[in-house]
Amino acid sequence: MARPITFLSDYGYEDEFAGVCRAVIAAIAPQATVIDLTHGITRHAIGQGATVLANALPYAPAGVHLAVVDPGVGSPRRALAVRVASEDRVLVGPDNGLLWPAIERLGGAVEGVDVSLSRFRLEPISATFHGRDVFAPVAARLALGTPLSEAGEEVAADSFTTLEASEPVIYEDRVVAHVVSVDRFGNAVLDLADRDLTQTGLTLGNQVRVETGGRLHDAVFTLTFADVRPGELILYVDSHRSLALAVNRASAADRLRLGPGDEVVLRPSR
């Protein structure tokens, strides 16, 4: 029986790119269930894709995890297939940092191969569509149970490209955090986790002063959107245990003019 394949990309939904990759998988491993995590990652946004992938995979069935956000396609960057410690899962995608947070979250790499010249790739290979010609066919073969060693050349686990993750800075009177990602509702996820809350002075039910781009905003730290009136700003703990900013029935990213990487200062109201 074929293992399930999850699929994440920045291909979008308007063009055929994601569908063609699914077609390649179906031609090789028609028994494999393909689960589309999302194809709505912002174009070329490796960091966003990495965060979404790492957050989503613990909820996915163990199998092969295909991810393609690949602005360096056609360059010397490697194409990887990596087996991790958790449940013998295999991640397939470009070696540009996209896979790294998920590899770490799933127990670290046990085995890795460079599949750039894999015998399973499609020929002739396109210089600009490795999702179709390299990653999808390799993922399909691995889902059928092909050993990783047959898919490519072995690479050292400590040679993978990593991502430099931002970290919040916690002072006595404020927290300087950064936007990690913005979802389609305009909720801005921060690099501040709920485990850090005891150090911050931010407490559930209390007011928070939010500073973005030199502008001040009033928010309330609450459980969910419906705890405030439509149009009001909240700080809350999201489903992945990260702090996030939202506006009930509107976009916090638009209201606060926020995007990935932007700095946010949080001050508990005294």
Steps between C-alpha positions, in 0.01 A plus 500: 500500500632845409573751775307830497664808350447851633564787260578866572611762250487862386353397165162660566168378369464694174754306292552131434826459692367329814256293296772377265712390797200308634453344155862382495453344844176331390669352192774342713315421824126503433433337838662783695270747673617857431414759765536861387612696807497825300617648172437852626846573643607846385721472192862423591426539875725223631464607863121501485496161330739359760283622787178364351663166421644456850167593660291275276698175484448387861128474412560312173519124467853363483611466141679706236487877537554692175569873525597737219576867556798531274615842378844349431371239256758437228786621723759271666276460808446134584174308485449292814318199632545469877385229738431627852492323834126540560292215354742443211364802316675626184515865392564591135582850375771755421798546731433869566385488862139414418521153653724583795249603773284196423803270511588638842143477628473138387803381694785588267642339188590131497594472133516737206564479126544751219237413237604765245621226265267228625431217261132555580486853357309569180687555176554740337529705819387862500737759645209680667248234609676256731175455691367303204822342374694421818310538826162352403632180336751444781227549762278253316771234485577542869130469582505161328771386740814559295800526738639851536844377399366415152362852443827694503850555632551501877561837664606587853215597731702794637537649150136600449416867454344646814291810564591773744187535710421833663460510877311740727687720747332521840564807716356585840238734352456380142547222249654559157362229273495445124237390250566144383208469260166649401208274415221568251285652775770758572597350835867575574684217673791605721822325602379509861380165639255444783778337706669844516197678645599476865801723429308770315241646737234436234198342666175365362210742524716812530571786263813511286666794326619399155761710318560445130692736273495774764120481537321395819193276513285371784431128516370248752667167573213255468412145401320550172366751249143500628615630839510851352278706272551489121789722401684474832862385527599198709813315603434126531669159506444330165448130426877441485560664840651817356384851588321677218323827427154506345212735436156349549347465151778704336872486426758583766769500231315770308406700810854495643679491161684183590685242296746217571811624678344820634566596861220522755540641851257373764456680833266382774270782607580613853 
